[in-house]
Amino acid sequence: MPTQEKYDIIILGSGTGGKLLAWQAARAGRRTAVVERQWIGGSCPNVACMPSKSEIWSARAAHHARNAARFGTTAGNVAVDMAAVRKRKREMVDNEVAAHRLNYSSSGAELIMGSGRFIAPKTLEVRLNDGGTRLLTGDRMFLNVGTHAAIPDVAGLAAARPLTHIEALELDRLPPHMVVLGGGYVGLEMAQAHRRFGSRVTVIETGPQIMGREDPDVAEEMQRILAEEGIEFLTSSRPVSIKGRSGEEVRIRLETTSGEREIEGSDILVAAGRVPSTEGIGLDIAGVELNERGYVRVNERLETTAPGVWAIGECAGSPQFTHASADDFRIIWANLAGGNRTTRDRLVPYCMFTDPPLAHVGLSEAEATRQGISTRIARLPISAVLRAHTTGEQKGFMKVLVGADDDRILGFTMIGAEAGEVMTAVQTAMLAGLPYMRLGDAVIAHLTMAEGLGFLLPGVPPRSEKRSMSKTAA
């Protein structure tokens, strides 16, 4: 049995929230260790956010080259070299990992490469990647183990050895026909990228619409845009069996609203959601409870059911975005210093990096309805924004939700070029509690996409006179 090594702080997993906590704690003089099984820095810089956006940008370059004649440029024949696409992505990842290693060495936080498992409360046994075992105990422990791709229980799917986003980002060849299982954000980003690289692409979604959490008008607009690029969509379609092997030939039998059908493809990409990576690491021994979905049970301060143990990011059920994990770090660090920050009522935006992208913050129409919140809604087609006329990026729309009885902005959604930047302006106004027309009356620079807010917000319907009178009487 190895000798126990004592730390002030031990973090299991090196994803965004955990690594920020490690670097900050070590610089503050606390003896800190991070145990990481594989990806230094977590999934974002290695196999998720950054490498996927690198490939999406390469695909966009191919798309613009093929369509250069629209802008008066003759590009000639366009060919995609997937090995070069992968090389560009790998170089970026290597640079990110090197930057992470530098942060570990400069901060004094110890990075331990191995698989950790609790063998007692606040005690980790770490099987090192290069051989051997270490035994670590910590005054404070932080779980930062993330999630992994869900593989649906479909006959023959596991045997077909499907791609997840991790394997798809390592392809050095172009799939002749990629079949994407799942019409969510990851599936749609990868579907468009591979269509632009030159693959035939079919997206299979079990629900009645793609992007199931979005309002129907948002999902319909995005599907229309992607279908115009040649992506085939099969909604309300449930895979029941799969034959063959991904990368060679596969046949997928589906149950649809109009009966059974079979489609053939060369590769399967599974993008059907995420599951927490909480099994097999001894959380029961540590006294850490899970909820019914397998996520770590935490309170609003991200404290687990075990004293002195916190959870960060996706494994804690936080929104599955890197920026949410970073905010988890800010909450925990503030509270360790005596603060009282919580996850309650935080405003978490998100983007899907298709072209055009989708950006959203706050309530959707469906969420407002479920919560019994009355709203006023305005929509504006992107074609009404003058910037879009100069770039030719006129697809999509903006939509804003405003309180029925007051002038607070409750939610904003945009499909359109630079959607994330425009959304951030609206988010800032929401955080400041500005009435919607304070933003609508702002002098916004011309020609920008954000200038469209000056056309969108004056279109919010006026308050109902009957409702206003009722509120005044109350």
Helices and strands as residue ranges (DSSP letters): E 4-12, H 16-27, E 32-36, H 43-47, H 49-66, G 68-71, H 82-107, E 110-120, E 123-128, E 133-143, E 147-149, G 158-160, H 165-168, E 177-181, H 185-197, E 200-204, H 216-228, E 232-234, E 237-245, E 249-256, E 259-265, E 267-270, E 274-276, H 283-286, E 309-311, G 313-316, H 322-336, E 350-352, E 358-362, H 365-370, E 375-381, G 382-384, H 386-391, E 397-403, E 409-415, H 419-432, H 436-440, G 449-452, H 453-456, G 457-459, H 465-473
